[in-house]
Amino acid sequence: MANPGGHRPSPEDVSAAYAPICLLEWAIRGCRSTRYELLDDPDAGEKDDQQANFGLWRTPGLDPATWTEKPEASVMRTFLGSLQEPGDDFTPKPVRLDVQAPEGVKSLVVGKRNGSAALLLWQNTGIYDPARQEPITVEAASVEVRTHRKAVTVSVPAGEVVRLQL
């Protein structure tokens, strides 16, 4: 965005990286969340109207043929698709596991009706400094996961959600 005052914008790829993590942070708190805006408001030229640029699709004009998807839309489509479990509410079977991770690594187990489960892991850290307008280098975290069947060590890069099938 051309307007660096007030709300400090993040690049679209950074917003895309944060989106699934934000959703998971809400989920582990038992909250429901929704997207604030689906479409940008038309903001031709400099892209200096902050309120016009929070959507998942760029809309340079009113003609839908000119609209283009931002990276966050694709990332969330893939992420939510991987979690999709259509049907009535159900309670998955409990999963016994031990997660040994550095501080700041979070996890959530998601279960399917067929009895399978996956462990989602992510680092609760920033990957971009909006004040300096530059990326933050964060080392991948080494996480050990033990179940009654196996023990594995996985690398959890900052800005990504790692899915481990249990």
C-alpha positions as CSV (number, residue, x, y, z in Angstrom):
1,M,0.0,0.0,0.0
2,A,1.1,3.5,-0.7
3,N,-0.2,4.8,2.6
4,P,2.2,3.8,5.4
5,G,0.5,5.9,8.1
6,G,-1.7,4.6,10.8
7,H,-2.4,0.9,10.2
8,R,0.9,-0.5,8.9
9,P,0.2,-2.9,6.0
10,S,1.8,-6.3,5.4
11,P,2.6,-7.8,2.0
12,E,-0.1,-10.1,0.6
13,D,2.1,-13.2,0.9
14,V,2.6,-12.4,4.7
15,S,-1.1,-12.0,5.1
16,A,-1.6,-15.3,3.4
17,A,0.9,-17.0,5.8
18,Y,-0.8,-15.5,8.9
19,A,-4.4,-16.4,7.9
20,P,-4.5,-20.1,8.8
21,I,-2.6,-19.4,12.0
22,C,-5.1,-16.7,13.0
23,L,-7.9,-19.1,12.4
24,L,-6.3,-21.7,14.6
25,E,-5.6,-19.2,17.4
26,W,-9.3,-18.4,17.4
27,A,-10.2,-22.2,17.4
28,I,-8.0,-23.1,20.4
29,R,-9.8,-20.3,22.3
30,G,-13.2,-21.8,21.4
31,C,-14.1,-18.8,19.3
32,R,-15.8,-18.5,16.0
33,S,-14.4,-16.2,13.4
34,T,-15.4,-14.7,10.1
35,R,-13.6,-12.7,7.4
36,Y,-14.1,-9.0,7.7
37,E,-14.2,-8.3,4.0
38,L,-14.4,-10.6,1.0
39,L,-13.8,-8.0,-1.7
40,D,-11.6,-4.9,-1.8
41,D,-13.3,-1.6,-2.5
42,P,-12.2,-0.1,-5.8
43,D,-9.0,1.8,-5.1
44,A,-7.3,2.5,-8.4
45,G,-3.8,4.0,-8.7
46,E,-1.7,4.4,-5.6
47,K,-3.6,1.9,-3.4
48,D,-3.6,4.5,-0.6
49,D,-7.1,4.0,0.9
50,Q,-6.4,1.6,3.8
51,Q,-10.1,0.7,4.3
52,A,-10.4,-0.3,0.7
53,N,-7.8,-3.1,0.7
54,F,-8.8,-5.6,3.3
55,G,-10.5,-8.1,1.0
56,L,-9.5,-11.5,-0.4
57,W,-9.9,-10.3,-4.0
58,R,-8.5,-7.2,-5.6
59,T,-11.2,-5.1,-7.3
60,P,-9.8,-2.4,-9.4
61,G,-13.2,-1.6,-10.7
62,L,-16.8,-2.7,-10.6
63,D,-16.4,-5.2,-13.5
64,P,-16.0,-8.7,-11.9
65,A,-13.8,-9.7,-14.9
66,T,-11.1,-7.4,-13.6
67,W,-11.1,-8.9,-10.1
68,T,-8.1,-11.0,-9.1
69,E,-7.5,-13.3,-6.2
70,K,-5.0,-12.5,-3.5
71,P,-2.7,-15.2,-2.1
72,E,-4.7,-15.4,1.1
73,A,-7.8,-16.6,-0.7
74,S,-5.9,-19.6,-2.2
75,V,-4.1,-20.5,1.0
76,M,-7.4,-20.4,3.0
77,R,-9.2,-22.5,0.3
78,T,-6.6,-25.2,0.5
79,F,-6.3,-25.1,4.3
80,L,-10.1,-25.1,5.0
81,G,-10.5,-27.9,2.4
82,S,-8.0,-30.0,4.3
83,L,-10.1,-29.6,7.4
84,Q,-13.5,-30.1,5.8
85,E,-15.7,-32.7,7.5
86,P,-19.3,-32.3,6.2
87,G,-22.2,-33.6,8.2
88,D,-23.7,-33.3,11.6
89,D,-21.6,-32.3,14.6
90,F,-19.7,-35.1,16.2
91,T,-17.2,-35.7,19.0
92,P,-14.0,-37.3,17.7
93,K,-12.3,-40.0,19.7
94,P,-9.6,-38.7,22.2
95,V,-6.0,-38.9,21.0
96,R,-3.2,-39.6,23.4
97,L,0.0,-38.0,22.5
98,D,2.9,-36.1,24.0
99,V,4.2,-33.0,22.2
100,Q,7.7,-31.7,23.3
101,A,8.2,-28.3,21.7
102,P,9.9,-25.0,22.3
103,E,8.0,-22.2,23.8
104,G,5.8,-20.5,21.3
105,V,4.8,-23.7,19.3
106,K,1.1,-24.4,19.5
107,S,-0.8,-27.4,18.5
108,L,-4.4,-28.6,17.8
109,V,-5.6,-32.1,17.1
110,V,-8.4,-32.4,14.5
111,G,-10.4,-35.7,14.2
112,K,-12.4,-37.1,11.3
113,R,-15.5,-39.3,11.4
114,N,-13.5,-42.2,10.1
115,G,-11.4,-42.2,13.3
116,S,-8.3,-40.7,11.8
117,A,-6.8,-37.6,13.3
118,A,-4.1,-35.1,12.5
119,L,-2.0,-32.8,14.6
120,L,-1.6,-29.2,13.4
121,L,1.5,-27.4,14.6
122,W,2.6,-23.8,14.2
123,Q,4.8,-21.2,15.7
124,N,3.1,-18.3,17.5
125,T,5.5,-15.7,16.2
126,G,5.6,-12.9,13.7
127,I,7.3,-13.2,10.3
128,Y,7.1,-9.6,9.3
129,D,7.9,-6.3,10.9
130,P,5.4,-3.7,9.7
131,A,7.2,-0.8,11.2
132,R,10.4,-1.6,9.4
133,Q,8.5,-3.1,6.4
134,E,10.8,-6.1,6.3
135,P,10.7,-9.9,7.0
136,I,11.7,-11.3,10.4
137,T,14.0,-14.3,10.3
138,V,12.7,-17.0,12.6
139,E,14.4,-20.4,12.9
140,A,12.2,-23.5,12.3
141,A,11.3,-25.2,15.6
142,S,12.1,-28.9,16.2
143,V,9.1,-30.7,17.7
144,E,9.0,-34.2,19.0
145,V,5.6,-36.0,18.9
146,R,5.0,-39.3,20.6
147,T,1.9,-41.5,20.3
148,H,1.4,-45.1,21.5
149,R,2.5,-46.2,18.0
150,K,5.4,-44.0,17.1
151,A,7.7,-41.1,17.9
152,V,8.6,-38.5,15.3
153,T,10.5,-35.3,15.1
154,V,9.1,-32.6,12.8
155,S,10.4,-29.2,11.8
156,V,7.9,-26.4,12.1
157,P,8.8,-23.3,10.1
158,A,7.5,-19.9,11.2
159,G,4.6,-18.7,9.2
160,E,3.4,-22.3,8.3
161,V,1.0,-24.8,9.7
162,V,2.5,-28.3,9.7
163,R,0.1,-31.2,9.5
164,L,1.1,-34.5,11.0
165,Q,-1.2,-37.5,10.4
166,L,-1.6,-39.5,13.6
